[in-house]
Amino acid sequence: MGKEESATLSDSISEMDEFFHDSIDKLLVRSGVSPQEIDILVVNVSMLSITPSLCSRIINHYKMREDVKVINLTGMGCSASLMSIDAAHNIFKSYNDAYALIVMSESLSPNCNNISVRHKAMFKLKCLVRTHHGARDESYGCCMQREDADGR
């Protein structure tokens, strides 16, 4: 069985580290903002929750300040992307001249049988609409992460 059919937690963490480092490095270079200037960090990866958290991994890698405000959203599905933006927006109400870094992605490794497709996907946010249908059983159960019959 190939790695694509049996991705591990380590594969998922490596995937996120690769994405975060590449994306954040490019953003910091383009913006001219140093990691120590970041006041707010919001991270959303809906299907991967690890310890230490993804926020902690980013803060440690970039040696951010100890007083950075952190919101780590995991296990909340696609709606957490909108909640990430809203959370940063609300924090800005209390802070003047602050920098926020909002990082959103999805861990494909444990949920995809063809890992090579992750380098081909690119998305651009065009419109932001937030709706919650969690009270509906059909909506609530539309995305559940469970072990398969083989315990993976």
HUHU-V94443 format. One record per residue. N is the residue number from 1. RES is the residue in three letters. PSI is psi as a letter, one per 20 degrees, with the letter a starting at -180 (* if undefined). NEAR is the number of other C-alpha atoms within 12 Angstrom. Layout:
n->[N:N]
res->[RES:RES]
psi->[PSI:PSI]
near->[NEAR:NEAR]
//
This chain:
n->[1:2:3:4:5:6:7:8:9:10:11:12:13:14:15:16:17:18:19:20:21:22:23:24:25:26:27:28:29:30:31:32:33:34:35:36:37:38:39:40:41:42:43:44:45:46:47:48:49:50:51:52:53:54:55:56:57:58:59:60:61:62:63:64:65:66:67:68:69:70:71:72:73:74:75:76:77:78:79:80:81:82:83:84:85:86:87:88:89:90:91:92:93:94:95:96:97:98:99:100:101:102:103:104:105:106:107:108:109:110:111:112:113:114:115:116:117:118:119:120:121:122:123:124:125:126:127:128:129:130:131:132:133:134:135:136:137:138:139:140:141:142:143:144:145:146:147:148:149:150:151:152]
res->[MET:GLY:LYS:GLU:GLU:SER:ALA:THR:LEU:SER:ASP:SER:ILE:SER:GLU:MET:ASP:GLU:PHE:PHE:HIS:ASP:SER:ILE:ASP:LYS:LEU:LEU:VAL:ARG:SER:GLY:VAL:SER:PRO:GLN:GLU:ILE:ASP:ILE:LEU:VAL:VAL:ASN:VAL:SER:MET:LEU:SER:ILE:THR:PRO:SER:LEU:CYS:SER:ARG:ILE:ILE:ASN:HIS:TYR:LYS:MET:ARG:GLU:ASP:VAL:LYS:VAL:ILE:ASN:LEU:THR:GLY:MET:GLY:CYS:SER:ALA:SER:LEU:MET:SER:ILE:ASP:ALA:ALA:HIS:ASN:ILE:PHE:LYS:SER:TYR:ASN:ASP:ALA:TYR:ALA:LEU:ILE:VAL:MET:SER:GLU:SER:LEU:SER:PRO:ASN:CYS:ASN:ASN:ILE:SER:VAL:ARG:HIS:LYS:ALA:MET:PHE:LYS:LEU:LYS:CYS:LEU:VAL:ARG:THR:HIS:HIS:GLY:ALA:ARG:ASP:GLU:SER:TYR:GLY:CYS:CYS:MET:GLN:ARG:GLU:ASP:ALA:ASP:GLY:ARG]
psi->[p:r:h:h:i:l:q:r:h:h:g:g:g:g:g:g:g:g:g:g:g:g:g:g:g:g:g:h:g:h:h:j:p:q:h:i:i:p:h:p:p:p:p:o:o:h:k:o:o:r:p:q:r:h:g:h:g:g:g:g:g:j:l:r:q:h:j:p:p:p:p:o:o:q:j:j:a:h:i:h:g:h:h:g:g:h:g:g:g:h:h:h:h:i:p:q:l:q:p:q:o:p:p:p:a:q:o:h:g:i:j:p:i:n:h:i:i:h:i:i:p:p:q:p:p:h:q:o:p:p:q:p:k:i:h:p:g:g:g:g:j:h:n:p:o:q:q:a:h:j:k:*]
near->[7:10:18:20:18:23:24:21:22:18:23:31:30:22:28:37:29:21:25:32:25:16:20:30:22:15:19:22:14:11:15:15:20:22:29:25:25:30:30:37:41:39:41:38:37:32:32:35:27:23:14:14:24:39:35:26:25:36:34:19:19:24:18:25:21:18:14:27:29:31:32:36:34:30:22:26:31:25:27:30:31:28:31:35:29:21:27:30:22:17:24:20:12:14:15:13:13:21:26:34:40:35:37:37:33:36:35:31:29:31:28:21:17:18:23:14:13:23:14:9:12:10:12:8:11:6:8:14:14:15:14:16:14:15:10:10:10:11:16:14:14:13:18:16:17:13:11:11:6:8:7:14]
//
